[in-house]
Structure formats: structure tokens, C-alpha cells
Amino acid sequence: MIKTSIRRLVFVPIAATAALATMVGVAGVASAGTLPSGSPTTAMTITNDTNQTMWLASSNNPYGSWIAAPHQSLAPHETEIVTAVSNGSTPVFPINISYAYGSLGSVANFVSTNDYSGATTDGSGVTGNNVQNYDVQTSIDSGPPAVNASYILAPMMM
């Protein structure tokens, strides 16, 4: 009888913790937005791998709409997933997101182009002052019509 009670006392907190972790995990996935099928989509994973907060300077999605728009700020070492869908009015679906960081007027540019001939991150990088110390590293994980691109703003390796 005592062994059964002890097992219950240990099992209940473990089960509650597992259930909470599952709910938090599902909520995190849902926050990125559900991508529709049938129209070109773009998911941009942006990571701030610096010790400085990034502040949204501009976001441009001229031929589509945001499913999950860029955050107003991105804390140091934080990642966001920005998602968008094309309105289908043109075969080219470009997205430009810029974040200012630091006190010297530096800007990190995150660019994605999703079109029938391929996907690029051309135009991504840093501009302004102190650009020699930071870089935007990019990769394309999947191509059109459902583009997934990743971006990391990080200090340059010296």
C-alpha cells in the first residue's frame, strides 16, 4: 500500500510536467502560423546571434500578405519565424525585412525572393556603420513554391 502511494506521488508531478511541456511546444508551433497550400509561401527563420536587441526598421511584402509578420524587436539570441503567402498577382514573390541594431546605425537586411525559376536570399547582409563586425549568414532549405530560408545575424569571425 505504501509503495503504491509513493509511486502515485512521484508519477503525478512527472505527468503534469510532461503535459505542460507538450502544450507549450504545440503553442510554439502554432505561433508561426499555418501555411496555406495552393499559393506560393515563404517562411523566414531569423536568428539574432548577437548581444544586441534588433529593432524592426522596415518590412516589405508587396505581392502578398503576412501570416506571421516580423516582430517589432528581436532580443539577443532570439529566433523568430516570419511567414507570408503570395497574392498570386505576379510570378515573383519578394520579401524584405530590415532590423536596426547597435548604437551606430547598423541595419541587418533579410531578403527572400520566391519565384518560378528558384529562390534566393540575394540582397541579405548588413549596411550602415560598423558593418565589418557583423554578417548575415543565409541558407535556403526548400525552393518554390514553398520557400524556407534561414538567416543568422552574427559577429564576424576574426
Order of alpha helices (4+ residues) and beta strands (2+ residues): alpha-beta-beta-beta-beta-beta-beta-beta-beta-beta-beta-beta
